[in-house]
């Protein structure tokens, strides 16, 4: 379970991705895309970044600014985003709104830079998208709400 699409030589079709990640994950991606498009213009590019263990996913960007990746997994997706150290009052307020699960993902981030890091958040239900919206709000300093 949660195996990634790791064959770099075979570019997956949209149907193959959708069958692999499952209906709930397809719905979550649509919610992410729809919610973000209400706040900012975004692009989603199919990529195979970081080497052989991450696999295929969408790189989500706002103009030239990278926001996060959505990696495809069997029956789920994982959102991977880099966040700087949480330090401003507004960022702390958003952090405090995270679910307990979201706070654990932050505590267990892959460290990078001065107190920030990479959060790898596995999404298996729509409720978890609220945490992704809060993390994006911290990252972009915008009011991003995902439902």
C-alpha positions in Angstrom: 0.0 0.0 0.0 1.1 3.6 -0.8 3.6 2.5 -3.4 4.7 5.3 -5.7 4.8 5.3 -9.4 8.6 4.8 -9.8 9.1 3.8 -13.5 10.7 7.0 -14.8 10.9 5.5 -18.3 7.1 5.2 -18.6 5.2 8.6 -18.4 1.8 7.8 -17.0 -1.4 8.9 -18.6 -4.0 10.8 -16.7 -6.2 7.7 -16.7 -3.3 5.6 -15.3 -2.7 8.1 -12.6 -6.4 8.3 -11.7 -6.7 4.5 -11.5 -3.5 4.2 -9.4 -4.4 6.8 -6.8 -8.1 6.0 -6.6 -11.3 8.0 -6.7 -10.9 9.8 -3.3 -7.4 11.0 -4.2 -8.6 12.2 -7.6 -11.3 14.2 -5.8 -8.7 15.6 -3.4 -6.6 16.8 -6.3 -9.6 18.5 -7.9 -10.4 20.2 -4.6 -6.8 21.4 -4.2 -6.8 22.7 -7.8 -10.2 24.4 -7.6 -9.5 26.0 -4.2 -6.1 27.4 -5.3 -7.5 28.7 -8.6 -9.9 30.9 -6.5 -6.8 32.5 -4.8 -4.2 32.6 -7.5 -3.3 31.4 -11.0 -1.7 27.9 -10.8 -0.1 25.4 -13.1 0.2 21.7 -12.5 3.0 19.9 -14.4 3.6 16.2 -14.5 7.2 15.6 -13.2 9.6 12.9 -11.9 11.7 15.0 -9.5 14.3 14.2 -6.9 15.5 10.8 -8.0 14.1 7.3 -8.0 12.3 7.1 -4.7 9.8 9.9 -5.1 8.3 8.9 -8.4 5.7 10.7 -10.6 3.7 13.6 -9.4 2.4 17.1 -10.1 4.5 20.1 -9.5 2.1 22.9 -8.5 3.3 26.5 -9.1 2.0 30.0 -9.0 3.5 31.7 -12.0 7.2 31.0 -11.5 7.0 30.2 -7.7 7.0 26.6 -6.8 4.3 25.8 -4.2 4.4 22.0 -3.6 4.4 18.6 -5.2 1.6 16.0 -5.2 3.1 12.6 -5.4 1.0 9.7 -6.7 0.7 6.6 -4.4 -1.4 3.5 -4.6 -4.7 4.5 -3.0 -3.5 8.0 -1.9 -1.4 11.1 -2.6 1.3 12.8 -0.6 1.7 16.6 -0.7 5.4 17.6 -0.3 6.1 21.3 0.5 9.0 23.2 1.8 8.3 25.7 4.6 10.7 28.2 6.2 10.9 28.5 10.0 7.5 29.5 11.5 8.3 32.8 13.2 5.8 35.6 12.5 2.6 36.0 14.6 0.5 35.3 11.6 2.4 32.1 10.9 2.2 31.0 14.5 -1.6 31.6 14.4 -1.9 29.4 11.3 0.3 26.7 13.0 -2.0 26.7 16.0 -5.0 26.0 13.7 -3.4 22.8 12.4 -4.9 19.5 13.5 -2.8 17.4 15.8 -1.9 15.3 12.8 -0.8 18.4 10.9 1.4 19.5 13.9 3.0 16.0 14.0 3.8 16.3 10.3 5.5 19.7 11.0 7.4 18.2 14.0 8.6 15.3 11.8 9.5 17.4 8.8 12.8 16.8 6.9 14.9 19.6 8.2 16.2 22.2 5.7 17.6 25.6 6.3 17.3 27.6 9.6 14.5 25.7 11.4 12.3 25.1 8.3 12.0 21.9 6.3 10.1 19.6 4.0 6.7 18.4 5.0 5.5 15.1 3.4 1.8 14.9 4.2 -0.1 11.8 3.1 -3.6 12.7 2.1 -6.2 9.9 2.6 -9.3 12.0 3.3 -10.6 15.4 2.4 -10.5 16.7 6.0 -6.7 16.6 5.8 -6.8 19.3 3.1 -7.5 21.9 5.8 -3.9 21.3 7.1 -2.5 21.7 3.6 -4.3 25.0 3.2 -2.8 26.2 6.5 0.7 25.1 5.5 0.3 26.9 2.1 -0.9 30.0 4.0 2.3 29.8 6.1 4.4 29.3 3.0 2.8 32.0 0.8 1.6 34.5 3.5 -1.8 34.3 1.8 -5.2 33.1 3.1 -5.3 29.7 1.4 -8.3 27.6 2.3 -8.7 24.1 1.0 -12.0 22.3 1.6 
